Every structure is written in structure tokens, then in C-alpha cells.
Amino acid sequence: MSAQPAYDLDALRTQFPVTEVSTYLNHASISPLADPVRQMIRQATDRLTENPSTLFHPVPGDPLSSLFVSFSTEVAAFINAASPQEVVGTTSTSSALNAVAQAILWEPGDNIVFAGVEFPSNVYPWMVLERRGVECRVAPAPDGGLTVEALDALVDDHTRLVTVSAVQFLSGFRADLAALGAYCAARDILFCVDAIQAIGHMPIDVQALHIDILATGGQKSLLAVPGQGFLYVREAVAETMQPGLVGANAVEDWQHWLRYDMTPSKGAQRFLMGTPNLIGMAAVLASVHLLGDLGVANIDAWTQHLSQLAMHDLTARGYHVLTPQMPGRYGPIVTFRAPDADADHLDTAEPQATAWMQQLDEQNIVITKHWDAAKVPYLRISTHCYNTEQEVLRIGAVLGDYHA
């Protein structure tokens, strides 16, 4: 008998029109919209057409009124932030982490530690600080992600910040945020998390995990839209930051427009950059409601099950699975390649991966291809709450057993 999630999978699938046209397994790149999100976008667009002022003021019973307030309040509850002031909308993970990196008051000799498998959004904002004398230390990641052991070998008295993806984009490695957060908290090191591959897949409690900074775009795990995500900064940490870019609504008493007082707002609100993407904020709220109703822990259990199923099937068929298969070390991403593909055989590995992608595309199966640092090609499967066992097993069924 096939397993089932803790929610009604058949009913959920009716809310994702993509299920009618393809087997979509590419959520780590960009997720398709669910009907509730699309409907909220339409409502927000209508409101901008008819009476946009109501998006800024409270109207009893109106889910779109006071959108600034409801966005911070509901997202804060979603990640268990201590206060809505610790959450602010942002256009992307890159913009959020750049804003934070430039706002920290760095000292000569400070260093930052991250693993050598991070997506550039969680590398370049820190690397650019080398111009200011901040050292970036790159930890090895033989298992596909950052561990306390690798971290401990690089940390010293000048380590100011550790940053990590909750789930790595290529390997699918799931970080032990609890262990990393506790390690950093015990040493008074800022702990930063790129949550874009995890925030809608697994519960993240920023207080319990000792997370000081968390950033995400909305278009992947969050099931929302490109161009709108959010930034969390623990209030005590935010109070030590001086943003390098200052928006008109990022200061205290900001509605006194002609006062020109640049005293930063409390908490993460100091990172506001003018009027945000209101339609995008509405989409994020709709996604948060959808994910919350399903139960993020339930989504986590289901997508882990789908990943385990895919890994077992592909391994049995002779493929090399990059994703760690130990319990607790994987989430919604499974990445694999030909077992004999390596940097010495790129002339055959790349055409082979391209041919496999074409085979899958012909069957309306959507995944993606990525390269490692040596430009060895891998194929990546990434599921979400509405995917089925039959869908993940289609990959192996279409590609067949591996024969060199």
C-alpha cells in the first residue's frame, strides 16, 4: 500500500493547476502557484485598481487591509519570531543578505565562516566585505553541507558570523540548525540562515534554533512569487546595525516626512526600502496560510518520504545519488548523476545529462540540471507538498536502469 501524507493529498492537488499539465519536480528553482495564492494576487491587483489606500489602513474583516502590519505579524508567527518588528519584506535572499552584511559594524580582523557549497546569494554578500578587511573562511563539506565539526576547525576568537543554507541547493544536504545555532550562541557568534530551500518544507523556529538572521525569497520553498520574500533579524542584533541604504520609511517618526531624522526604526523595520511589492506581500501571506493549514511538519514528513523513495529507486537503478541518505540529513531535494561521471569524463557526462533532460522533457517531467565546482553535471529533483510517490518514481521509469 502506498503511503499518504497527514493531509488530503488528492484535494490539495486540485489547488495546483500544474498537476494537470506536467510532473513538476523543480521547486528548488521556482514553484508553481497554488490557486489560493493566485486568487490572493488577483484580489490585491483588484484592490490596487479600485481603492489602493485600504491596503495601508485597518478595515475590519478585510484580509488585505493594513498589509504592512499583517505581513510582519503573520510571518513572525510562522517562524516564531519574538516580535513582528523582527520581520520585514524584501525582494530576494540576495538583497536581504547584502543589506545585513553592509549594516553590521565590522571590526578589523573579523572573519565569517561558510561551507564551500553555498549558493552565491549566501556567499557574495559576505565575500564583498573582504574589501573592508573581513576574512571569509570556507569550510570543507565532504557530506554536502556545513557541520559543527567542520565549523569548529575554522572558528576562532575573531569569528563574527556563521552563515548556512538550511537545505543546500545542489546536494540537498539538510543542516543541523539546532546544533549549529547552539554552537554559535555559546560563542556569541551571529548565526545566519538562508532558508529559501526550506522555509515551506520544514518547521523553523528562529528562537529555539538561536537564529539571529534569516533570509528567503518567496518563489521556491515558500510557494509564493519571485521578487518578494522576507528578512528576519533578532531585535537585539538589529539594534546594533547601521544600514548602508536607508529608505524613507526605515526611520523613527517616518511619517514626519520633512523632519529628516535618520534615527533607524526598531528591529528589522530599519531595512525597509520604501513602498514594497504589495501584490507580492499578499501572495506570501496566502502561501503562509496554505502551508500553515497543511502543517509544515506534515509537509516535511511527506517530502522526506518522497526523497527517500527517489533515492532508493535511483540507487537501485545504478545511479550515483549525491544527496546524503542518512536520516536527518536530507529534505525535499534529491540530486544524482551517472556513476562514472567526473571531471575526467566531462566530454561524455555533459551530453549524457543533456540527453536525460530531453527524455524527461518529452514526458512532461520538469526537473533541472546543475554543475558542481568541477562542472560535473547533476540532475536535481525537488518536491513539495502536493507531489506523489508515482511522480518521483517516473524519473527512474523514464530513464531506466543505468548502463555505461
Secondary structure, 3 states (H helix, E strand, C coil): CCCCCCCCHHHHHCCCHHHHCCEECECCCCCCCCHHHHHHHHHHHHHHHHCHHHHCCCCCCCCCCCHHHHHHHHHHHHHCCCCHHHEEEECCHHHHHHHHHHHCCCCCCCEEEEECCCCHHHCHHHHHHHHHCCEEEEECCCCCCCCHHHHHCCCCCCEEEEEEECECCCCCEECCHHHHHHHHHHCCCEEEEECCCCCCCCCCCCCCCCCCEEEECCCCCCCCCCCCEEEEECHHHHCCCCCCCCCCCCECCCCCCCCCCCCECCHHHHHCCCCCCHHHHHHHHHHHHHHHHHCHHHHHHHHHHHHHHHHHHHHHCCCEECCCCCCCCECCEEEEECCCCCHHHHHHHHHHHHHHHHHHHHCCEECEEEECCCCCEEEEEECCCCCCHHHHHHHHHHHCCCCC
